[in-house]
Each structure stands twice: as structure tokens, then as C-alpha cells.
């Protein structure tokens, strides 16, 4: 497989500095080499240029740094569309989770042109389905799912065409354990397939992933996987943007990625919210590299 890496060093959507260094941390942890060892060809597209927070004004406190996030999202969208146009696999490295607005919008646009549908697997501690009206913080990294479903600022929902980018019937979330009240209402209203950590505890990651994969592949031609490293427990990956206790353990996270590899349905992947400032000797970025290896075919035996 030919994999194109694209870094999006953005922390404007986050309430905490540091995730802009995530792409560099993951590269330093040896991602390209580890994928090459598995027989893949890796092309590094470099990083999208993002303005620093210090050079910008917050703007609307309900949607902080919106103009620059919208500009960056449009740029990410164009670059991912170009990768898809070459028939290559996009592997996007974040950066905060707002980068998925550009990534998924590109995949949705390419799918629309080809008369295809996209399924979205969202692996995250959070639902990220707030809008400026419901967000307690105004941080846009908590809004990308709402945007992809067609709600939120027009500057974001209009990227690569107006309207929803994903059908909620083909959207599944795994490892959820931290939701705002507005998010709970919206998730129920849309009927999103939400698999909480309580369900993982009760039924096991195998059962949960089978249900999630069934949903994202039902009538779809592409499956995008958006993996927020905070889906994993902070004892395993402390260096993340918004750590929440009680997440996936080491083997659950790897098994999830191994199931994706075995299923053969994943057509694009992003890994977001790695924060080296909060990390221990780049351990979280190294773990992210291990997870990506599992998604691309590495096995114990």
C-alpha cells in the first residue's frame, strides 16, 4: 500500500497548548520506518501551514479562532482530496480533533463525485458534537462531529460543499466516556451509534467493534477512522490533549486496530490529540505509532 502522511500541527481548536507538536512527535517516534517495515511505501507530504495562536485574535468566544481553523480546514481538505485523487491512502496526523473537519469533508466530497458513501468510525473519549451554542468552552475541537452532520458555523459546514458530510446511520463512536449535556441530546436526536466504555467493560471490545463496524460499513464504500489518542487510558497514553480516566487499555486499543486491519474496510485514518508537553519521553507518540502499525497489518504471530 502507498500511504501518504499529512501533518496538521494545529492546537487552535483545543483549550490547551501542545497538540500542535503531535505530528512531529509521531514522526520522531518512527512512524514512516515502522510502516515501511510492514511492506508499505510511505510518502510524507509534510505539514499544513497553521498560524500560531499568539499571532491571532480569539474572535467569537463561542467558536474560538474560527477564521484560521476554517482556512486550515479548507487547506487540509484540498490536500486530502489530492491524495485520494492519486488512489493513495491518506494518514493524517494531528493536531487537535478539529482537523477532522477538513479530512472528512475531503473524503465525503470524493465519495459524492464517485456516487459513493462514507462511514465514519470515531474512537474518542468525547462525542465532539457540540455547537457554539452548546459548547461550555467554545473550543472547536469539541464540535467537528456536529459540523460533519451539517450543524455549526457556516464557514465550516460549507467546506467542500454545503450540507452533511456523513449520514448518522453510518457513524459509530467507540470508547466514549465524557459527554456534555448538549451532546447527549444531539447524539440521541441523530441516532448515532455510541459505544461507551461501560459497554466495552460489559460486552468486551470484540463485540463492541463488531457492532461499530457493521454500522459504518452498512451501504458504504469508504470507511474513515478518526482516532483520538485520549480514547486510551491516561496510564497508557498520558500525553494527550484532554485526558479522561477509564479509557481503553493497551490490549483493547491494539485489538481495535487489529480488527480494523483484519476487516480490510479502512480507507483513511487520522490520529489526533497527541500532546508531547504532557507526555513522558514521547511514550504516547510511540504508542500511537504502535497502534498505526496494528492498523496496517502488524501481528503478534
C-alpha positions as CSV (number, residue, x, y, z in Angstrom):
1,X,0.0,0.0,0.0
2,X,1.1,3.6,-0.7
3,X,0.5,5.7,2.4
4,X,0.7,9.5,2.3
5,X,1.4,11.2,5.6
6,X,0.0,14.7,6.2
7,X,0.7,16.6,9.3
8,X,-1.7,19.2,10.6
9,X,0.1,21.0,13.5
10,X,-2.9,22.8,14.9
11,X,-3.9,23.5,18.5
12,X,-6.3,26.4,17.9
13,X,-9.3,24.2,18.5
14,X,-8.0,23.0,21.8
15,X,-8.1,24.6,25.2
16,X,-4.6,23.5,26.0
17,X,-1.3,24.2,24.1
18,X,0.9,21.4,22.8
19,X,-1.0,19.2,20.4
20,X,0.4,21.3,17.5
21,X,3.6,19.3,18.2
22,X,1.8,16.0,17.8
23,X,2.7,15.4,14.1
24,X,6.4,16.0,14.8
25,X,6.3,13.7,17.9
26,X,4.7,10.9,15.9
27,X,7.3,11.3,13.1
28,X,10.1,11.3,15.7
29,X,8.7,8.1,17.1
30,X,9.5,6.5,13.8
31,X,6.1,6.2,12.0
32,X,7.4,6.1,8.5
33,X,10.1,3.5,9.2
34,X,7.7,1.2,11.1
35,X,5.2,1.3,8.2
36,X,8.0,0.6,5.7
37,X,9.0,-2.5,7.8
38,X,5.5,-3.8,7.2
39,X,6.0,-3.5,3.4
40,X,4.2,-0.2,2.8
41,X,5.5,2.7,0.8
42,X,5.4,6.0,2.7
43,X,5.2,9.4,1.1
44,X,5.5,12.3,3.6
45,X,3.5,15.3,2.4
46,X,4.9,17.5,5.2
47,X,2.8,19.8,7.3
48,X,-0.1,22.2,6.5
49,X,0.9,25.7,7.5
50,X,-1.0,26.9,10.5
51,X,-0.7,30.4,12.2
52,X,0.3,30.4,15.8
53,X,-2.2,31.2,18.5
54,X,-0.1,34.2,19.6
55,X,-0.5,35.8,16.1
56,X,-4.3,35.6,16.1
57,X,-7.3,37.0,17.9
58,X,-9.7,34.7,19.7
59,X,-12.7,36.2,17.9
60,X,-16.1,34.8,18.8
61,X,-15.6,33.2,22.3
62,X,-18.3,30.6,21.3
63,X,-16.1,29.4,18.4
64,X,-12.6,30.4,19.2
65,X,-10.1,31.1,16.3
66,X,-12.8,30.2,13.8
67,X,-11.4,32.0,10.8
68,X,-8.0,30.4,10.9
69,X,-9.5,26.9,11.7
70,X,-11.8,27.3,8.7
71,X,-8.8,28.4,6.5
72,X,-6.7,25.4,7.7
73,X,-9.6,23.0,7.2
74,X,-10.1,24.1,3.6
75,X,-6.4,23.6,3.0
76,X,-6.4,20.1,4.6
77,X,-9.5,19.3,2.5
78,X,-7.7,20.1,-0.7
79,X,-4.6,18.2,0.2
80,X,-6.5,15.1,1.3
81,X,-8.6,15.3,-1.9
82,X,-5.4,15.3,-3.9
83,X,-4.1,12.2,-2.1
84,X,-7.4,10.4,-2.8
85,X,-7.2,11.5,-6.4
86,X,-4.0,9.6,-6.8
87,X,-5.6,6.5,-5.4
88,X,-3.4,6.6,-2.3
89,X,-4.2,6.1,1.4
90,X,-4.3,9.3,3.5
91,X,-2.9,9.1,7.0
92,X,-3.4,12.5,8.7
93,X,-1.5,13.4,11.9
94,X,-2.9,16.0,14.3
95,X,-3.1,18.4,15.9
96,X,-6.4,18.8,17.7
97,X,-9.6,17.0,16.6
98,X,-10.9,20.0,14.7
99,X,-8.6,18.8,11.8
100,X,-11.2,16.1,11.1
101,X,-13.5,18.7,9.5
102,X,-11.0,19.1,6.6
103,X,-10.2,15.4,6.4
104,X,-13.7,14.0,6.4
105,X,-15.0,16.8,4.2
106,X,-12.5,15.8,1.5
107,X,-13.4,12.1,1.8
108,X,-17.1,13.0,1.6
109,X,-16.5,15.2,-1.5
110,X,-14.6,12.5,-3.3
111,X,-17.2,9.9,-2.4
112,X,-20.0,12.2,-3.7
113,X,-18.3,12.6,-7.0
114,X,-18.0,8.9,-7.4
115,X,-21.5,8.2,-6.2
116,X,-20.2,6.5,-3.1
117,X,-21.0,6.8,0.7
118,X,-18.6,7.1,3.6
119,X,-18.8,5.6,7.0
120,X,-17.1,7.2,10.0
121,X,-15.6,5.4,13.0
122,X,-15.0,7.9,15.8
123,X,-12.7,6.5,18.5
124,X,-12.6,9.0,21.3
125,X,-13.3,9.7,25.0
126,X,-15.6,12.6,23.8
127,X,-18.5,13.0,21.5
128,X,-17.2,16.2,19.9
129,X,-20.8,17.0,18.8
130,X,-21.2,20.4,20.4
131,X,-22.1,23.6,18.6
132,X,-21.1,27.1,19.5
133,X,-24.5,27.4,21.3
134,X,-24.0,24.3,23.5
135,X,-20.2,24.2,24.0
136,X,-19.1,25.1,27.5
137,X,-15.7,26.2,26.3
138,X,-16.0,27.5,22.7
139,X,-13.2,25.2,21.7
140,X,-13.8,23.9,18.2
141,X,-12.1,20.5,18.8
142,X,-15.4,19.7,20.6
143,X,-17.5,20.5,17.5
144,X,-16.3,18.5,14.4
145,X,-18.9,15.8,14.5
146,X,-21.7,18.4,14.6
147,X,-20.1,20.2,11.7
148,X,-19.8,16.9,9.7
149,X,-23.5,16.3,10.4
150,X,-24.3,19.8,9.0
151,X,-24.6,21.8,12.2
152,X,-22.4,24.7,13.3
153,X,-20.6,27.7,11.8
154,X,-21.3,28.1,8.0
155,X,-17.5,28.7,7.4
156,X,-17.0,25.0,8.5
157,X,-20.2,23.3,7.3
158,X,-19.7,24.7,3.8
159,X,-16.2,23.2,3.2
160,X,-16.2,21.0,0.1
161,X,-19.9,21.7,-0.4
162,X,-22.9,22.6,1.8
163,X,-24.7,20.1,3.9
164,X,-23.9,17.0,6.0
165,X,-20.8,15.1,5.1
166,X,-21.7,11.9,6.9
167,X,-25.0,10.0,7.4
168,X,-25.5,9.5,11.2
169,X,-26.7,6.0,10.3
170,X,-23.1,5.3,9.2
171,X,-21.5,6.9,12.2
172,X,-20.2,4.9,15.2
173,X,-18.3,6.1,18.2
174,X,-16.2,3.8,20.5
175,X,-14.6,4.4,23.9
176,X,-17.0,7.4,24.8
177,X,-16.9,8.4,28.5
178,X,-17.2,12.2,28.7
179,X,-20.2,14.0,27.2
180,X,-21.7,17.4,27.8
181,X,-25.4,17.6,28.3
182,X,-26.0,19.2,24.9
183,X,-24.0,16.4,23.3
184,X,-26.2,13.8,24.9
185,X,-29.3,15.4,23.5
186,X,-27.8,15.7,20.0
187,X,-26.4,12.2,19.9
188,X,-29.8,10.8,20.8
189,X,-31.6,13.0,18.3
190,X,-29.3,11.9,15.4
191,X,-29.4,8.3,16.5
192,X,-25.6,7.9,16.4
193,X,-24.2,4.5,17.3
194,X,-22.5,5.4,20.6
195,X,-20.4,2.6,22.3
196,X,-19.4,3.8,25.8
197,X,-16.6,2.5,27.9
198,X,-19.3,0.9,30.1
199,X,-20.3,-1.1,27.1
200,X,-16.7,-2.1,26.5
201,X,-16.4,-3.2,30.1
202,X,-19.7,-5.1,29.9
203,X,-19.5,-6.7,26.5
204,X,-15.8,-6.6,25.5
205,X,-14.0,-4.7,22.7
206,X,-14.6,-7.5,20.2
207,X,-18.4,-7.3,20.5
208,X,-18.4,-3.5,20.5
209,X,-16.2,-3.3,17.4
210,X,-18.2,-5.8,15.5
211,X,-21.3,-3.7,16.1
212,X,-19.4,-0.5,15.2
213,X,-18.0,-2.0,12.0
214,X,-21.4,-3.3,11.0
215,X,-22.8,0.3,11.2
216,X,-20.0,2.1,9.4
217,X,-19.9,-0.4,6.6
218,X,-23.7,-0.7,6.0
219,X,-24.1,0.5,2.5
220,X,-20.9,2.5,2.4
221,X,-17.9,2.3,0.1
222,X,-15.3,4.0,2.2
223,X,-14.6,4.0,6.0
224,X,-12.7,6.8,7.6
225,X,-11.3,6.1,11.1
226,X,-10.7,9.1,13.4
227,X,-8.6,8.0,16.3
228,X,-8.2,10.5,19.2
229,X,-5.4,9.2,21.5
230,X,-7.5,10.2,24.5
231,X,-9.7,7.2,23.8
232,X,-6.9,5.3,25.5
233,X,-6.5,5.4,29.3
234,X,-4.0,8.1,30.5
235,X,-2.0,5.4,32.3
236,X,-1.1,4.1,28.8
237,X,-1.0,7.4,26.9
238,X,-0.6,10.4,29.3
239,X,0.4,12.8,26.5
240,X,-3.0,13.7,25.1
241,X,-4.9,16.9,24.7
242,X,-7.8,16.1,27.0
243,X,-7.1,13.1,29.2
244,X,-10.0,11.2,30.8
245,X,-9.6,8.3,33.2
246,X,-11.1,4.9,32.4
247,X,-10.2,4.5,28.8
248,X,-9.1,1.7,26.6
249,X,-6.3,-0.3,28.0
250,X,-3.2,-1.3,26.0
251,X,-4.5,-4.5,24.5
252,X,-8.0,-3.2,23.9
253,X,-6.6,-0.4,21.8
254,X,-4.4,-2.7,19.8
255,X,-7.2,-5.2,19.3
256,X,-9.4,-2.5,18.0
257,X,-6.8,-1.6,15.4
258,X,-6.1,-5.3,14.6
259,X,-9.8,-5.7,13.9
260,X,-9.8,-2.8,11.5
261,X,-6.8,-4.3,9.7
262,X,-8.5,-7.8,9.5
263,X,-11.7,-6.3,8.3
264,X,-10.0,-4.6,5.4
265,X,-12.6,-1.8,5.3
266,X,-10.5,1.2,6.5
267,X,-9.7,3.6,3.6
268,X,-8.3,6.5,5.5
269,X,-7.1,7.2,9.0
270,X,-6.2,10.2,11.2
271,X,-4.6,10.1,14.6
272,X,-5.1,13.3,16.7
273,X,-4.6,15.0,20.1
274,X,-1.0,13.8,20.8
275,X,0.5,16.3,23.3
276,X,4.2,16.0,23.9
277,X,4.1,18.7,26.6
278,X,2.1,16.3,28.8
279,X,4.0,13.2,27.8
280,X,6.7,11.0,29.4
281,X,9.7,10.8,27.0
282,X,7.4,10.7,23.9
283,X,5.8,7.5,25.1
284,X,2.3,8.4,23.9
285,X,3.6,9.2,20.4
286,X,5.5,5.9,20.4
287,X,2.3,4.1,21.4
288,X,0.4,6.0,18.6
289,X,3.0,4.6,16.2
290,X,2.4,1.0,17.6
291,X,-1.4,1.4,17.1
292,X,-1.0,2.6,13.5
293,X,1.3,-0.4,12.9
294,X,-1.5,-2.7,14.1
295,X,-4.0,-1.0,11.8
296,X,-1.7,-1.6,8.9
297,X,-1.0,-5.3,9.5
298,X,1.4,-5.9,12.3
299,X,0.6,-9.0,14.3
300,X,1.9,-10.9,17.3
301,X,2.4,-14.0,15.2
